[in-house]
Amino acid sequence: MYTEITPKNTIAYISSTKSPLVEKELIRCDATVLRIESISTNLDDWTVIPDAFIFDELCLDNWKQEWNKVKQIAVLQDIPCLLISTQKKEEEELLCLLKKGLCGYVFHAQLSMLVPLCISAMVHGKKIKEEQLKVNELNRVLSTSYLVIDAKNTLLDDIKKTLDKFADNEEHMLPKHVKELSKKIDLKIKSEYHYQLFKVHFEEVHPLFYKKLLKVNNKLTDHNLKLLAFLKMGFNNTEISFLLNISISSVKKSIQRLKPKLLLSPKDSIREFVFAL
């Protein structure tokens, strides 16, 4: 595991071998340095999320492959990445790397420039992590709100069914009043349908998410959108099955059926798709 005590900031230095000169410069950044030989795509290995990544082209066989691994992990993909380059990049290649998310690079021959670049990247990375924490907290509030509203409506539905039984009983003294009460509860459930309330709160946390989805396919159903919203919030299949009160296999089938609707191939990751929106 990539575990360190992090009193201030953390830099992940991606290098297959030690580089005393680079590590000496990184110490000047007043940060904890994690030297990692290869990026793990297993989230359980990341007990600490770095504030910045640095890829050493001289000490890696394929730094772009390691960089792509970072981009595939939702909690890491927005963390600033820097490159220590062995040679000057062509303008076209540099522009391409910057468009893909590289924050900057320095030459091995100019390591003195690494410190200010790292400090800038770490400040930016810290802000990104703080925003992620806020979103995670809001997602927890959303899920709690959904469960509370769902429980309330389940209770109302149970009461309504009981009242319906009384109303159907001819010997009951007040069938008319019971029916009226049952009707009011029914209207209440429909007027405050919990998903619609959840949807309003969800859009406050993730604005334009539904609009972007409907732009891909304007025929997505409420059930489709609800499932995609739970995926966006980072819930796993087990959690989604609990929230939707369906089996895990049904969740998996629903996800697979959604892929063609979103113009995704069977091998594409629907979670990566929604995280990118």
C-alpha positions in Angstrom: 0.0 0.0 0.0 1.1 3.6 -0.7 0.8 4.7 2.9 2.6 7.6 4.5 2.0 10.1 7.4 1.0 13.3 5.5 1.3 16.4 7.8 1.2 18.8 4.8 1.3 17.7 1.2 2.1 14.5 -0.7 3.9 14.0 -3.9 3.8 10.7 -5.8 7.1 10.3 -7.6 6.7 7.7 -10.3 10.1 6.1 -11.0 11.3 2.5 -11.4 14.7 3.5 -9.8 15.9 6.0 -7.2 17.1 9.3 -8.5 19.0 11.1 -5.7 19.1 14.4 -7.6 15.3 14.5 -8.2 14.5 13.3 -4.6 16.8 16.0 -3.2 14.8 18.7 -5.1 11.5 17.2 -4.0 12.5 17.4 -0.3 12.7 21.2 -0.8 9.0 21.2 -1.5 8.3 20.5 2.2 6.1 17.5 1.3 6.0 13.8 1.9 7.3 11.9 -1.1 6.0 8.5 -2.2 8.3 6.8 -4.7 6.1 4.4 -6.7 7.5 2.1 -9.3 4.2 1.4 -11.0 0.7 2.9 -10.6 -1.8 0.5 -9.1 -5.4 0.7 -10.4 -6.7 -1.0 -7.3 -8.3 1.8 -5.1 -7.6 -0.2 -1.9 -3.9 0.5 -2.4 -4.5 4.3 -2.3 -4.8 5.0 1.4 -3.3 8.4 0.7 -4.4 10.5 -2.3 -1.4 12.5 -3.6 -1.6 16.3 -4.2 0.5 15.9 -7.3 2.1 13.2 -9.5 5.6 13.4 -11.0 6.6 11.0 -13.8 10.3 10.6 -14.4 10.8 9.8 -18.1 14.4 8.8 -17.5 13.5 6.2 -15.0 10.4 4.7 -16.6 10.1 2.5 -19.6 6.7 4.0 -20.6 5.7 7.0 -18.5 2.6 7.6 -20.7 1.3 4.1 -19.8 1.6 5.0 -16.1 0.0 8.4 -16.7 -2.9 6.7 -18.4 -3.4 4.5 -15.4 -3.9 7.6 -13.2 -6.5 9.0 -15.8 -8.5 5.7 -15.5 -9.0 6.1 -11.7 -11.9 8.5 -10.9 -10.4 9.8 -7.6 -7.0 10.4 -9.2 -7.8 11.6 -12.7 -8.0 15.3 -11.9 -4.9 15.4 -9.7 -2.1 17.5 -11.4 0.6 15.5 -13.2 4.1 16.7 -14.0 6.8 15.3 -16.2 10.5 15.3 -15.7 11.6 15.0 -19.4 14.9 13.8 -20.9 14.6 16.0 -23.9 12.7 19.0 -25.3 9.2 18.2 -26.6 8.1 19.2 -30.0 5.4 22.0 -29.9 2.7 19.7 -31.3 3.5 16.9 -28.9 3.6 19.3 -26.0 0.2 20.8 -26.9 -1.3 17.3 -27.2 0.0 16.4 -23.7 -1.3 19.6 -22.2 -4.7 19.0 -23.7 -4.8 15.6 -22.2 -4.2 17.0 -18.8 -0.4 17.3 -18.2 0.2 20.4 -16.0 3.8 21.0 -17.0 7.3 19.5 -17.4 10.9 20.3 -16.7 14.2 18.9 -18.1 16.6 16.7 -16.0 19.2 19.4 -16.8 17.0 22.1 -15.2 15.8 20.4 -12.0 16.0 23.7 -10.1 12.7 24.6 -11.9 11.0 21.5 -10.3 10.3 23.0 -6.9 8.1 26.0 -7.9 6.3 23.8 -10.5 5.6 21.2 -7.8 4.4 23.7 -5.2 2.0 25.2 -7.7 0.7 21.7 -8.7 0.3 20.7 -5.0 -1.8 23.8 -4.2 -4.0 23.1 -7.2 -4.2 19.4 -6.2 -5.2 20.3 -2.7 -8.1 22.4 -3.9 -9.2 19.5 -6.2 -9.2 17.1 -3.2 -11.1 19.5 -1.1 -13.8 19.8 -3.8 -13.9 16.0 -4.1 -14.5 15.8 -0.3 -17.4 18.3 -0.5 -19.0 16.3 -3.3 -18.6 13.0 -1.4 -20.2 14.6 1.6 -23.1 15.9 -0.5 -23.5 12.5 -2.0 -23.8 10.9 1.4 -26.4 13.5 2.3 -28.3 12.7 -0.9 -28.3 9.0 -0.3 -29.5 9.5 3.3 -32.3 11.8 2.0 -33.3 9.3 -0.6 -33.5 6.5 2.0 -35.5 8.7 4.4 -38.0 9.7 1.8 -38.2 6.2 0.5 -39.0 4.9 4.0 -41.7 7.5 4.5 -43.4 6.6 1.2 -43.1 2.9 2.0 -44.9 3.5 5.3 -47.6 5.5 3.6 -48.0 2.8 1.0 -48.4 0.2 3.8 -51.0 2.3 5.6 -52.9 2.9 2.4 -53.1 -0.9 1.7 -54.4 -1.5 5.2 -57.0 1.2 4.8 -58.0 -0.3 1.4 -58.7 -3.6 3.2 -60.9 -1.8 5.7 -62.7 0.1 3.0 -63.5 -3.1 1.1 -65.1 -4.6 4.3 -68.9 -4.0 4.0 -69.3 -4.4 7.8 -66.9 -1.5 8.4 -68.7 1.5 9.8 -67.0 4.2 7.8 -65.9 2.8 4.4 -66.5 6.2 2.7 -64.2 8.0 5.1 -61.5 5.3 4.9 -61.6 5.5 1.1 -61.2 9.3 1.2 -58.2 9.0 3.6 -56.7 6.3 1.4 -57.2 8.5 -1.7 -55.4 11.4 0.1 -52.4 9.3 1.0 -52.3 8.0 -2.6 -52.2 11.5 -3.9 -49.5 12.5 -1.3 -47.3 9.6 -2.5 -47.7 10.6 -6.1 -47.2 14.3 -5.5 -44.1 13.8 -3.4 -42.7 10.8 -5.4 -39.3 10.4 -3.7 -37.2 10.1 -6.9 -38.4 13.5 -8.1 -37.3 15.1 -4.8 -34.0 13.2 -4.9 -33.6 14.4 -8.5 -33.9 18.1 -7.6 -31.3 17.7 -4.8 -29.0 15.6 -7.0 -29.0 18.3 -9.7 -27.8 20.9 -7.2 -24.8 18.7 -6.5 -24.2 17.6 -10.1 -25.6 20.3 -12.4 -26.3 19.5 -16.0 -25.7 15.8 -15.4 -29.2 14.8 -16.6 -29.1 17.3 -19.5 -25.8 15.8 -20.7 -27.2 12.3 -20.6 -30.4 13.3 -22.4 -28.3 14.9 -25.1 -26.7 11.5 -25.7 -30.1 9.8 -25.7 -33.3 11.8 -25.1 -35.3 8.5 -24.6 -33.7 7.5 -21.3 -36.3 6.6 -18.8 -36.5 7.8 -15.1 -35.3 4.4 -14.1 -32.3 4.7 -16.4 -31.5 8.2 -15.0 -31.9 7.0 -11.5 -29.4 4.2 -12.0 -26.9 6.5 -13.7 -27.3 9.0 -10.8 -26.4 6.3 -8.3 -23.4 5.3 -10.5 -22.3 9.0 -10.6 -22.5 9.0 -6.8 -20.0 6.1 -6.7 -22.3 3.5 -5.3 -21.4 -0.1 -6.1 -23.8 -2.8 -7.4 -24.6 -4.1 -3.9 -25.5 -0.6 -2.7 -27.6 0.1 -5.8 -29.5 -3.1 -5.4 -30.4 -2.1 -1.8 -31.5 1.4 -2.9 -33.6 0.2 -5.8 -34.8 -3.0 -3.9 -33.7 -5.3 -6.7 -31.2 -8.1 -7.0 -27.5 -7.5 -7.8 -27.9 -9.5 -11.0 -30.7 -7.2 -12.0 -28.4 -4.2 -11.4 -25.7 -5.8 -13.6 -28.2 -6.5 -16.4 -29.6 -3.0 -16.2 -26.1 -1.5 -16.6 -25.4 -3.7 -19.6 -28.7 -2.7 -21.2 -27.8 0.9 -20.7 -24.5 0.8 -22.6 -26.0 0.7 -26.1 -28.4 3.5 -25.1 -25.3 5.6 -24.3 -23.5 4.6 -27.4 -21.0 2.5 -25.4 -19.6 -0.8 -26.4 -20.0 -3.9 -24.1 -16.3 -3.5 -23.1 -16.6 0.2 -22.2 -16.9 1.2 -18.6 -20.2 2.9 -17.8 -18.8 4.2 -14.5 -15.9 6.0 -16.3 -18.5 7.4 -18.7 -20.6 8.9 -15.9 -17.7 10.2 -13.9 -16.5 12.1 -16.9 -19.8 13.9 -17.3 
